[in-house]
Amino acid sequence: QQQQEEKNDNSSSPSSSSDDDDDDPIISIMDINNNRRFIKDMWERDGLGDCHSVCRNVTLRIGNPGPAASLLSLCRLASCQSEQEFRRMQTEFDERNERMVGDTTKNTKEEEEEEGDSNNSSIPQLAATLNRVPFSIPNEIRAMKRFLQLGSDQLRLYETTLGEDNELLSSNHENNNNNNNNKRNAIIVRRGEKRVLMHFCNLAYLCLDFLSSNDDTDTDTDTDVDVDMGDKFEEYKRMLEVSLLDEEPILAPE
């Protein structure tokens, strides 16, 4: 299981930039070594190319859970190890869809009767939507490791560290000519991308630490879909949901 990342070229600087803004990096995922047909079919259903040859690009933003949930869905699908596990993903997706449509029907019955369609809120079953909610501890551990690897590989593409960018910004602070201003803005953009990537990497570390305390979980077997998740996994799902909504970056000490 491997991913290929592409660097988002943001070397061109904006005309102005705030030191406090975090720019949105692009994460690319490709499942080049996975020959499971059920994954390939689901991946291509989105209409965005072959999972073995075309990267899927997702733009991440702190406090915006949608893109991160889509990327995690792709990671969970790519981390699926058996068709049985995949079928469980589909079943749980269908159940969530039915509950959502039922709730919408109950709350907006009059509007739907006027439109003549009670399924407008149904989410299509795609690679980026199938697993937006965790469904098993073993799969989630594999998916979070993949998620972490994507962010870490993207960070390694930069020639400077976050600390070095901060030093460069400090050293250029007293110079006010246009060339230095352009350079400063470019550094701010680059630093903002790194802050976002570090946020999601640290989130992955937190998730893996939370999940790894389940010593009975075997992440390498095809029978892991039968693992008893219990209250702990429900707590994990709530924690992840809140973390994806949080606008404060999770940053490790420099």
C-alpha positions as YAML, in Angstrom:
chain: A
units: angstrom
residues:
- id: 1
  name: GLN
  ca: [0.00, 0.00, 0.00]
- id: 2
  name: GLN
  ca: [1.66, 3.16, -1.17]
- id: 3
  name: GLN
  ca: [0.65, 6.72, -1.92]
- id: 4
  name: GLN
  ca: [2.18, 9.21, -4.30]
- id: 5
  name: GLU
  ca: [2.13, 12.85, -3.26]
- id: 6
  name: GLU
  ca: [2.51, 15.88, -5.45]
- id: 7
  name: LYS
  ca: [3.81, 19.19, -4.14]
- id: 8
  name: ASN
  ca: [1.34, 22.03, -4.42]
- id: 9
  name: ASP
  ca: [3.39, 24.80, -6.05]
- id: 10
  name: ASN
  ca: [2.55, 27.95, -4.16]
- id: 11
  name: SER
  ca: [5.84, 29.72, -4.77]
- id: 12
  name: SER
  ca: [4.09, 32.74, -6.27]
- id: 13
  name: SER
  ca: [3.29, 35.15, -3.47]
- id: 14
  name: PRO
  ca: [0.05, 37.08, -2.96]
- id: 15
  name: SER
  ca: [0.09, 40.85, -3.01]
- id: 16
  name: SER
  ca: [-0.55, 40.84, 0.73]
- id: 17
  name: SER
  ca: [-0.63, 38.18, 3.41]
- id: 18
  name: SER
  ca: [-1.31, 38.01, 7.12]
- id: 19
  name: ASP
  ca: [1.25, 36.35, 9.38]
- id: 20
  name: ASP
  ca: [-1.62, 34.58, 11.15]
- id: 21
  name: ASP
  ca: [-3.19, 33.03, 8.05]
- id: 22
  name: ASP
  ca: [-2.71, 29.34, 7.33]
- id: 23
  name: ASP
  ca: [-2.82, 28.47, 3.64]
- id: 24
  name: ASP
  ca: [-4.45, 25.31, 2.35]
- id: 25
  name: PRO
  ca: [-2.07, 22.58, 1.11]
- id: 26
  name: ILE
  ca: [-3.12, 19.91, -1.37]
- id: 27
  name: ILE
  ca: [-2.70, 16.26, -0.44]
- id: 28
  name: SER
  ca: [-2.60, 13.72, -3.26]
- id: 29
  name: ILE
  ca: [-3.39, 10.04, -2.83]
- id: 30
  name: MET
  ca: [-2.91, 7.15, -5.25]
- id: 31
  name: ASP
  ca: [-3.38, 3.49, -4.40]
- id: 32
  name: ILE
  ca: [-0.81, 2.21, -6.89]
- id: 33
  name: ASN
  ca: [-0.24, -1.27, -5.42]
- id: 34
  name: ASN
  ca: [-3.81, -2.26, -4.65]
- id: 35
  name: ASN
  ca: [-5.20, -4.70, -7.21]
- id: 36
  name: ARG
  ca: [-8.48, -5.41, -5.41]
- id: 37
  name: ARG
  ca: [-11.20, -4.94, -8.01]
- id: 38
  name: PHE
  ca: [-13.84, -3.82, -5.51]
- id: 39
  name: ILE
  ca: [-11.63, -0.92, -4.43]
- id: 40
  name: LYS
  ca: [-10.72, 0.03, -7.99]
- id: 41
  name: ASP
  ca: [-14.39, 0.11, -9.04]
- id: 42
  name: MET
  ca: [-15.40, 2.28, -6.10]
- id: 43
  name: TRP
  ca: [-12.44, 4.62, -6.61]
- id: 44
  name: GLU
  ca: [-13.30, 5.15, -10.26]
- id: 45
  name: ARG
  ca: [-16.99, 5.67, -9.54]
- id: 46
  name: ASP
  ca: [-16.16, 9.24, -8.54]
- id: 47
  name: GLY
  ca: [-15.24, 9.88, -12.17]
- id: 48
  name: LEU
  ca: [-11.77, 11.15, -11.30]
- id: 49
  name: GLY
  ca: [-9.55, 8.50, -12.78]
- id: 50
  name: ASP
  ca: [-7.87, 5.16, -12.20]
- id: 51
  name: CYS
  ca: [-6.75, 4.69, -8.59]
- id: 52
  name: HIS
  ca: [-3.54, 3.08, -9.90]
- id: 53
  name: SER
  ca: [-2.45, 5.90, -12.20]
- id: 54
  name: VAL
  ca: [-4.24, 9.14, -11.32]
- id: 55
  name: CYS
  ca: [-3.74, 11.08, -8.08]
- id: 56
  name: ARG
  ca: [-6.76, 12.23, -6.13]
- id: 57
  name: ASN
  ca: [-6.14, 15.76, -4.85]
- id: 58
  name: VAL
  ca: [-7.73, 17.05, -1.66]
- id: 59
  name: THR
  ca: [-7.21, 20.58, -0.33]
- id: 60
  name: LEU
  ca: [-7.08, 20.58, 3.47]
- id: 61
  name: ARG
  ca: [-8.07, 23.38, 5.82]
- id: 62
  name: ILE
  ca: [-8.05, 23.56, 9.60]
- id: 63
  name: GLY
  ca: [-11.60, 23.82, 10.96]
- id: 64
  name: ASN
  ca: [-13.20, 22.66, 7.70]
- id: 65
  name: PRO
  ca: [-14.05, 18.98, 8.26]
- id: 66
  name: GLY
  ca: [-15.36, 18.22, 4.77]
- id: 67
  name: PRO
  ca: [-12.08, 17.84, 2.82]
- id: 68
  name: ALA
  ca: [-10.36, 15.98, 5.67]
- id: 69
  name: ALA
  ca: [-13.33, 13.61, 5.95]
- id: 70
  name: SER
  ca: [-13.12, 12.96, 2.21]
- id: 71
  name: LEU
  ca: [-9.40, 12.20, 2.41]
- id: 72
  name: LEU
  ca: [-9.98, 9.90, 5.39]
- id: 73
  name: SER
  ca: [-12.70, 8.12, 3.41]
- id: 74
  name: LEU
  ca: [-10.19, 7.50, 0.62]
- id: 75
  name: CYS
  ca: [-7.62, 6.29, 3.17]
- id: 76
  name: ARG
  ca: [-10.13, 3.90, 4.78]
- id: 77
  name: LEU
  ca: [-11.11, 2.49, 1.40]
- id: 78
  name: ALA
  ca: [-7.48, 2.09, 0.31]
- id: 79
  name: SER
  ca: [-6.74, 0.38, 3.66]
- id: 80
  name: CYS
  ca: [-9.52, -2.16, 3.20]
- id: 81
  name: GLN
  ca: [-8.05, -5.69, 3.22]
- id: 82
  name: SER
  ca: [-10.97, -7.89, 2.22]
- id: 83
  name: GLU
  ca: [-14.19, -7.81, 0.26]
- id: 84
  name: GLN
  ca: [-16.03, -8.68, 3.47]
- id: 85
  name: GLU
  ca: [-14.66, -5.52, 5.06]
- id: 86
  name: PHE
  ca: [-15.63, -3.53, 1.98]
- id: 87
  name: ARG
  ca: [-19.19, -4.87, 2.07]
- id: 88
  name: ARG
  ca: [-19.47, -3.78, 5.67]
- id: 89
  name: MET
  ca: [-18.43, -0.28, 4.63]
- id: 90
  name: GLN
  ca: [-21.22, -0.26, 2.07]
- id: 91
  name: THR
  ca: [-23.81, -1.58, 4.51]
- id: 92
  name: GLU
  ca: [-23.01, 1.03, 7.15]
- id: 93
  name: PHE
  ca: [-23.02, 3.76, 4.51]
- id: 94
  name: ASP
  ca: [-26.48, 2.69, 3.30]
- id: 95
  name: GLU
  ca: [-27.78, 2.63, 6.87]
- id: 96
  name: ARG
  ca: [-26.49, 6.16, 7.53]
- id: 97
  name: ASN
  ca: [-28.04, 7.35, 4.28]
- id: 98
  name: GLU
  ca: [-31.40, 5.86, 5.17]
- id: 99
  name: ARG
  ca: [-31.36, 7.50, 8.60]
- id: 100
  name: MET
  ca: [-30.40, 10.85, 7.10]
- id: 101
  name: VAL
  ca: [-33.13, 10.68, 4.46]
- id: 102
  name: GLY
  ca: [-35.63, 9.62, 7.11]
- id: 103
  name: ASP
  ca: [-34.73, 12.56, 9.33]
- id: 104
  name: THR
  ca: [-34.97, 14.96, 6.41]
- id: 105
  name: THR
  ca: [-38.33, 13.54, 5.43]
- id: 106
  name: LYS
  ca: [-39.61, 14.01, 8.96]
- id: 107
  name: ASN
  ca: [-38.35, 17.59, 9.30]
- id: 108
  name: THR
  ca: [-39.19, 18.89, 5.81]
- id: 109
  name: LYS
  ca: [-42.17, 16.78, 4.81]
- id: 110
  name: GLU
  ca: [-44.15, 19.67, 3.34]
- id: 111
  name: GLU
  ca: [-41.26, 20.89, 1.19]
- id: 112
  name: GLU
  ca: [-40.56, 17.41, -0.16]
- id: 113
  name: GLU
  ca: [-44.21, 16.86, -1.03]
- id: 114
  name: GLU
  ca: [-44.11, 20.04, -3.11]
- id: 115
  name: GLU
  ca: [-40.94, 18.89, -4.89]
- id: 116
  name: GLY
  ca: [-42.21, 15.35, -5.31]
- id: 117
  name: ASP
  ca: [-38.86, 13.86, -4.31]
- id: 118
  name: SER
  ca: [-38.07, 12.42, -0.87]
- id: 119
  name: ASN
  ca: [-34.48, 11.38, -1.71]
- id: 120
  name: ASN
  ca: [-32.87, 14.73, -2.44]
- id: 121
  name: SER
  ca: [-30.66, 14.45, 0.63]
- id: 122
  name: SER
  ca: [-29.25, 11.04, -0.24]
- id: 123
  name: ILE
  ca: [-25.45, 11.05, -0.55]
- id: 124
  name: PRO
  ca: [-24.04, 9.13, -3.54]
- id: 125
  name: GLN
  ca: [-21.85, 6.14, -2.70]
- id: 126
  name: LEU
  ca: [-18.39, 7.22, -3.83]
- id: 127
  name: ALA
  ca: [-14.83, 6.59, -2.70]
- id: 128
  name: ALA
  ca: [-14.72, 10.03, -1.07]
- id: 129
  name: THR
  ca: [-18.06, 9.57, 0.73]
- id: 130
  name: LEU
  ca: [-18.22, 5.86, 1.58]
- id: 131
  name: ASN
  ca: [-16.17, 5.98, 4.80]
- id: 132
  name: ARG
  ca: [-16.47, 9.51, 6.15]
- id: 133
  name: VAL
  ca: [-17.34, 7.87, 9.48]
- id: 134
  name: PRO
  ca: [-14.94, 5.33, 11.07]
- id: 135
  name: PHE
  ca: [-16.39, 1.81, 11.11]
- id: 136
  name: SER
  ca: [-13.77, -0.46, 12.73]
- id: 137
  name: ILE
  ca: [-10.71, -0.05, 14.91]
- id: 138
  name: PRO
  ca: [-8.33, -2.15, 12.72]
- id: 139
  name: ASN
  ca: [-9.28, -0.32, 9.53]
- id: 140
  name: GLU
  ca: [-9.08, 3.03, 11.29]
- id: 141
  name: ILE
  ca: [-5.55, 2.32, 12.53]
- id: 142
  name: ARG
  ca: [-4.41, 1.38, 9.02]
- id: 143
  name: ALA
  ca: [-6.18, 4.42, 7.53]
- id: 144
  name: MET
  ca: [-4.68, 6.82, 10.08]
- id: 145
  name: LYS
  ca: [-1.19, 5.46, 9.41]
- id: 146
  name: ARG
  ca: [-1.81, 6.10, 5.72]
- id: 147
  name: PHE
  ca: [-3.18, 9.57, 6.48]
- id: 148
  name: LEU
  ca: [-0.09, 10.34, 8.59]
- id: 149
  name: GLN
  ca: [2.24, 9.09, 5.86]
- id: 150
  name: LEU
  ca: [0.57, 11.33, 3.28]
- id: 151
  name: GLY
  ca: [1.08, 14.43, 5.43]
- id: 152
  name: SER
  ca: [4.62, 13.49, 6.45]
- id: 153
  name: ASP
  ca: [5.70, 12.84, 2.87]
- id: 154
  name: GLN
  ca: [4.22, 16.18, 1.81]
- id: 155
  name: LEU
  ca: [6.14, 18.00, 4.55]
- id: 156
  name: ARG
  ca: [9.41, 16.40, 3.43]
- id: 157
  name: LEU
  ca: [9.01, 18.02, 0.01]
- id: 158
  name: TYR
  ca: [9.72, 21.44, 1.51]
- id: 159
  name: GLU
  ca: [13.35, 22.57, 1.60]
- id: 160
  name: THR
  ca: [12.93, 24.39, 4.92]
- id: 161
  name: THR
  ca: [11.40, 23.55, 8.28]
- id: 162
  name: LEU
  ca: [8.71, 25.55, 10.05]
- id: 163
  name: GLY
  ca: [11.32, 26.87, 12.49]
- id: 164
  name: GLU
  ca: [13.56, 28.00, 9.63]
- id: 165
  name: ASP
  ca: [10.64, 29.83, 8.02]
- id: 166
  name: ASN
  ca: [9.99, 31.64, 11.30]
- id: 167
  name: GLU
  ca: [13.65, 32.68, 11.46]
- id: 168
  name: LEU
  ca: [13.54, 33.92, 7.87]
- id: 169
  name: LEU
  ca: [10.45, 35.98, 8.64]
- id: 170
  name: SER
  ca: [12.11, 37.46, 11.70]
- id: 171
  name: SER
  ca: [15.30, 38.36, 9.80]
- id: 172
  name: ASN
  ca: [13.33, 40.05, 6.99]
- id: 173
  name: HIS
  ca: [10.99, 41.92, 9.28]
- id: 174
  name: GLU
  ca: [12.98, 45.16, 9.26]
- id: 175
  name: ASN
  ca: [13.35, 45.34, 5.47]
- id: 176
  name: ASN
  ca: [10.46, 47.06, 3.71]
- id: 177
  name: ASN
  ca: [11.44, 47.07, 0.03]
- id: 178
  name: ASN
  ca: [9.18, 45.34, -2.51]
- id: 179
  name: ASN
  ca: [11.50, 42.42, -3.17]
- id: 180
  name: ASN
  ca: [11.71, 41.54, 0.50]
- id: 181
  name: ASN
  ca: [7.96, 41.99, 0.89]
- id: 182
  name: ASN
  ca: [7.34, 39.53, -1.94]
- id: 183
  name: LYS
  ca: [9.79, 37.08, -0.42]
- id: 184
  name: ARG
  ca: [8.19, 37.48, 2.98]
- id: 185
  name: ASN
  ca: [4.72, 36.82, 1.58]
- id: 186
  name: ALA
  ca: [5.96, 33.67, -0.16]
- id: 187
  name: ILE
  ca: [7.48, 32.42, 3.10]
- id: 188
  name: ILE
  ca: [4.22, 33.14, 4.93]
- id: 189
  name: VAL
  ca: [2.29, 31.07, 2.37]
- id: 190
  name: ARG
  ca: [4.78, 28.23, 2.65]
- id: 191
  name: ARG
  ca: [4.73, 28.36, 6.44]
- id: 192
  name: GLY
  ca: [0.93, 28.34, 6.45]
- id: 193
  name: GLU
  ca: [0.85, 25.18, 4.36]
- id: 194
  name: LYS
  ca: [3.25, 23.49, 6.74]
- id: 195
  name: ARG
  ca: [1.17, 24.49, 9.76]
- id: 196
  name: VAL
  ca: [-1.90, 22.87, 8.21]
- id: 197
  name: LEU
  ca: [0.02, 19.70, 7.33]
- id: 198
  name: MET
  ca: [1.53, 19.53, 10.82]
- id: 199
  name: HIS
  ca: [-1.92, 19.99, 12.33]
- id: 200
  name: PHE
  ca: [-3.29, 16.96, 10.51]
- id: 201
  name: CYS
  ca: [-0.17, 14.88, 11.16]
- id: 202
  name: ASN
  ca: [-0.47, 15.61, 14.87]
- id: 203
  name: LEU
  ca: [-4.16, 14.79, 14.73]
- id: 204
  name: ALA
  ca: [-3.24, 11.42, 13.21]
- id: 205
  name: TYR
  ca: [-0.73, 10.82, 16.03]
- id: 206
  name: LEU
  ca: [-3.42, 11.60, 18.61]
- id: 207
  name: CYS
  ca: [-5.86, 9.24, 16.91]
- id: 208
  name: LEU
  ca: [-3.33, 6.42, 16.67]
- id: 209
  name: ASP
  ca: [-2.39, 6.87, 20.31]
- id: 210
  name: PHE
  ca: [-6.06, 6.68, 21.29]
- id: 211
  name: LEU
  ca: [-6.71, 3.59, 19.18]
- id: 212
  name: SER
  ca: [-3.48, 1.72, 19.96]
- id: 213
  name: SER
  ca: [-4.48, 1.20, 23.59]
- id: 214
  name: ASN
  ca: [-6.70, -1.62, 22.31]
- id: 215
  name: ASP
  ca: [-4.05, -4.32, 22.57]
- id: 216
  name: ASP
  ca: [-6.37, -7.05, 21.28]
- id: 217
  name: THR
  ca: [-6.75, -5.50, 17.84]
- id: 218
  name: ASP
  ca: [-4.95, -7.19, 14.95]
- id: 219
  name: THR
  ca: [-4.76, -4.72, 12.07]
- id: 220
  name: ASP
  ca: [-3.30, -7.22, 9.60]
- id: 221
  name: THR
  ca: [-6.07, -9.81, 9.41]
- id: 222
  name: ASP
  ca: [-9.02, -10.04, 7.06]
- id: 223
  name: THR
  ca: [-11.36, -10.97, 9.91]
- id: 224
  name: ASP
  ca: [-10.92, -7.69, 11.76]
- id: 225
  name: VAL
  ca: [-14.38, -6.45, 10.82]
- id: 226
  name: ASP
  ca: [-15.79, -8.57, 13.64]
- id: 227
  name: VAL
  ca: [-13.77, -6.81, 16.35]
- id: 228
  name: ASP
  ca: [-15.98, -5.60, 19.21]
- id: 229
  name: MET
  ca: [-15.60, -1.80, 19.16]
- id: 230
  name: GLY
  ca: [-17.68, -0.97, 22.23]
- id: 231
  name: ASP
  ca: [-17.94, 2.39, 23.95]
- id: 232
  name: LYS
  ca: [-14.30, 3.23, 23.33]
- id: 233
  name: PHE
  ca: [-14.73, 3.45, 19.58]
- id: 234
  name: GLU
  ca: [-17.83, 5.61, 19.97]
- id: 235
  name: GLU
  ca: [-15.73, 7.93, 22.13]
- id: 236
  name: TYR
  ca: [-13.05, 7.94, 19.44]
- id: 237
  name: LYS
  ca: [-15.55, 8.91, 16.74]
- id: 238
  name: ARG
  ca: [-16.80, 11.81, 18.83]
- id: 239
  name: MET
  ca: [-13.24, 12.92, 19.50]
- id: 240
  name: LEU
  ca: [-12.37, 12.85, 15.80]
- id: 241
  name: GLU
  ca: [-15.50, 14.74, 14.82]
- id: 242
  name: VAL
  ca: [-14.77, 17.51, 17.35]
- id: 243
  name: SER
  ca: [-11.09, 17.66, 16.32]
- id: 244
  name: LEU
  ca: [-11.93, 18.13, 12.64]
- id: 245
  name: LEU
  ca: [-14.21, 21.04, 13.52]
- id: 246
  name: ASP
  ca: [-11.65, 22.70, 15.79]
- id: 247
  name: GLU
  ca: [-10.12, 25.82, 14.23]
- id: 248
  name: GLU
  ca: [-7.13, 25.85, 16.59]
- id: 249
  name: PRO
  ca: [-4.07, 24.18, 15.03]
- id: 250
  name: ILE
  ca: [-2.58, 21.16, 16.76]
- id: 251
  name: LEU
  ca: [1.12, 21.98, 16.66]
- id: 252
  name: ALA
  ca: [4.01, 20.14, 18.27]
- id: 253
  name: PRO
  ca: [6.74, 22.21, 19.94]
- id: 254
  name: GLU
  ca: [9.39, 23.37, 17.47]
...
